[in-house]
Amino acid sequence: MSNSRIAIVSADERISRNYKNQLEGLFDKEMEIILLKLEEDPEKFLGFDLILAASTAIFDEVKKKAPLNAKIINVIRNINTLELHKVFNIESGNTALVVSNYLFAAIETVELLTEVGLNHIKYIPYCPDIVIEQSVMDTVDLAITAGAVDFVPPQVKRVVDLGIKVIDISTIMEIIISLGLPFERVNLFSVRYMKEFIALNSRISDLKSKLVAVLDASSNGIMALDEEGNLTFKNNNIEKYLPCGKVINEGDNIYKYIKNRQMIDFIKRYDSRESEIFKIDNKDIMVNKNYLKSGDKINGAVLSFSHVSEIQDMEKEIRRKLNTKGNVAKYDFADIIGLSKNIKTVTDMAKKAAKTNLSVLLLGENGTGKELYAQAMHKNSLRKEGPFVAVNFAALPESLIESELFGYEEGAFTGAKKGGKPGLFELAHMGTIFLDEIGDAPLSLQARLLRVIQEKEVLRVGGISPIPVDVRIIAATNSNLKRLIHDNLFRRDLYYRINTITIRIPPLRERKEDIPSIIRYYMNMYNSDKIFTDRAINKLLEHNWPGNVRELENMINYVVKIVDGAIVDIDDLPVDIYEDYEEANKVQQERQNEADDVSINKGDVRMYSLILNELENAEKSYVRASRTYIVERLAQKDIPITDNILRRILKELEELGLISIGSTKQGTRITPKGKTSLRKMIGILNDDETD
Ligand SMILES: Nc1ncnc2c1ncn2[C@@H]1O[C@H](COP(=O)(O)OP(=O)(O)OP(=O)(O)O)[C@@H](O)[C@H]1O
């Protein structure tokens, strides 16, 4: 057979070269293929057995240039099937620009994709000549193209390239027929195409088997039907929900296996009700339905079956998990810092109490670590795997306490949540409930609290059947419960119930030796290497710590965040501690002043009095008293004094308010206080002399 001469005409050389490769691959050396540009002269179109117009858009142009009797085939192009999986893999609901250098080619690609059923993406045909609104472009970050990557707008980051489109099998057949090639060729080529489809299919069936595995893993029964009710897919649980004594096979009409008439109606009804409960074999079965659509036409349904009781159990479990989330004890005994005898005794006792199941009452001022102890005790108890639920009576508004503690049933009051809500006692089941600030529990609630503790069951607000709860009680208070009992504000019987073991946690001021180690602990925790001066540490040791460890922790937090530099001194401490210091310092200073007075009297009093005396005399004689004047006057009395010493003493006298040092012109003057002091000093000196 002689070689056929074929021309491929295209506006884009890349495309014609691609077609040439494809045809050469199929027909070996049986063809001579020449590439022609559309703009070439008509004589170039002469002498071909067949002319292929690369696209519909140029078909008419090619026809005009080709000889009248020439055989021209309009090439039908298709997406390379081997690349289609790339579109399969795009998540549903995405929007993609379908990019080509010509709009018709972009539209063609969109049509090809939707024809093969890839409808899970929204396609926007795009070519460089068209303008798409910015607001639309802003929402698109995906482009699909058949080899026109260069035309994808730069802001689109994700590009799926399906490669250049290939000649469709229908065109290949047309070529074979028009060239009069033997028909075996068709089979040969079909086999080759089949191989591609098989490869594509195996990818799909791969996907399908993954999907089946996922659906089989569900405890639900799942099946898909066509519009006649024939089974097109089922997972391996379906017979559990539709017991018919035999395996249901794909292709079987499902309606003959369903005895329940209402269920058949439900499946057949195309209304918006998507789920319904049916009785099958005396069990409540929930059926969910979803229709399969192709365009606007419904062509099947997917049904999912589940046992209502399982859904309820699952809901309870989820609710329990959600509710108990966070109900865990964080602290252990190792987190309790302090080696003082006081704290060690308390910790030893708490460790022993932890192992019992007895109620514990923790007494202590605010911030002493009552909750810390409660958590540590829970963590070291037999209930450590159970929840630790903390209730703070001081923080809960009275109107909410009851429903928070005991829970409520659906419809118990306006605003009650659907399905009701378990109370904190229920949440603490098998664990510990920490009743903090129990002294603040309203009297009305104390009776119910007592009943729950005694009966070991709770009745939800609006409920009728009590729910058993196994809970250990650790209560805490900083109030004087005995006083509250005396004032009829706390129930004696409740008090005895909760304080089987009483542990008193000492305030920080009773264990000041622990302060440095607590400071170190928190400085480490805050990752700070600042150093406290001895003066600051002494101050902290002096402080009374009414807020206990919490106040100390706050102080460190303040210092770490607020103080610049590596050294923390007294005046860097928070103002309440510092003012406390100032206050103490003032008293100290006053005492010191008194002592200073005495030391002046005893030490320099002679010199002070001599100088004050000279100043008083100078004033009396209207003489300006300069330092030289004073030095000379004292020298005349055989009292030698250097200018330097005089200057220091004058400064001290001025600080004491006994003199005022003016300018050189004014000189130094004795004050009225100075005159009084001078009299006193003379008195002391005379006393000393007579002693
Ligand atoms: N010995 C301790 N060692 C380390 N940190 C402690 C110690 N005691 C208390 N704290 C810390 O002090 C803060 C207050 O402690 P906690 O809340 O346990 O006190 P509380 O007595 O329950 O206070 P309140 O009565 O105000 O509720 C917490 O941050 C806690 O970690």
The ligand as a MOL file (V3000), in Angstrom:
LIG
                    3D

  0  0  0     0  0            999 V3000
M  V30 BEGIN CTAB
M  V30 COUNTS 31 33 0 0 0
M  V30 BEGIN ATOM
M  V30 1 N 1.8440 25.4870 97.9030 0
M  V30 2 C 1.6490 26.0100 96.6980 0
M  V30 3 N 2.6030 25.8680 95.7790 0
M  V30 4 C 2.4730 26.3850 94.5420 0
M  V30 5 N 1.4080 27.1000 94.1530 0
M  V30 6 C 0.4150 27.2640 95.0150 0
M  V30 7 C 0.4720 26.7320 96.3290 0
M  V30 8 N -0.6500 27.0510 96.9690 0
M  V30 9 C -1.3960 27.7690 96.0900 0
M  V30 10 N -0.7520 27.8890 94.9310 0
M  V30 11 C -1.2170 28.6190 93.7560 0
M  V30 12 O -1.9380 29.7420 94.2190 0
M  V30 13 C -3.1050 29.9590 93.4420 0
M  V30 14 C -4.3210 29.8610 94.3280 0
M  V30 15 O -4.5110 28.5110 94.7460 0
M  V30 16 P -5.9440 27.8680 94.9240 0
M  V30 17 O -6.8690 28.3730 93.8900 0
M  V30 18 O -5.7590 26.4120 95.0780 0
M  V30 19 O -6.3320 28.5400 96.3000 0
M  V30 20 P -7.7210 28.4680 97.0480 0
M  V30 21 O -7.3860 28.3430 98.4900 0
M  V30 22 O -8.5810 27.4270 96.4610 0
M  V30 23 O -8.2390 29.9120 96.7440 0
M  V30 24 P -9.7670 30.4500 96.8330 0
M  V30 25 O -10.2340 30.1650 98.2100 0
M  V30 26 O -9.5900 31.9170 96.5720 0
M  V30 27 O -10.5040 29.7320 95.7770 0
M  V30 28 C -3.0780 28.9010 92.3650 0
M  V30 29 O -2.4890 29.4470 91.2090 0
M  V30 30 C -2.1920 27.8210 92.9400 0
M  V30 31 O -1.5390 27.1090 91.9200 0
M  V30 END ATOM
M  V30 BEGIN BOND
M  V30 1 1 1 2
M  V30 2 1 2 3
M  V30 3 2 2 7
M  V30 4 2 3 4
M  V30 5 1 4 5
M  V30 6 2 5 6
M  V30 7 1 6 7
M  V30 8 1 6 10
M  V30 9 1 7 8
M  V30 10 2 8 9
M  V30 11 1 9 10
M  V30 12 1 10 11
M  V30 13 1 11 12
M  V30 14 1 11 30
M  V30 15 1 12 13
M  V30 16 1 13 14
M  V30 17 1 13 28
M  V30 18 1 14 15
M  V30 19 1 15 16
M  V30 20 2 16 17
M  V30 21 1 16 18
M  V30 22 1 16 19
M  V30 23 1 19 20
M  V30 24 2 20 21
M  V30 25 1 20 22
M  V30 26 1 20 23
M  V30 27 1 23 24
M  V30 28 2 24 25
M  V30 29 1 24 26
M  V30 30 1 24 27
M  V30 31 1 28 29
M  V30 32 1 28 30
M  V30 33 1 30 31
M  V30 END BOND
M  V30 END CTAB
M  END
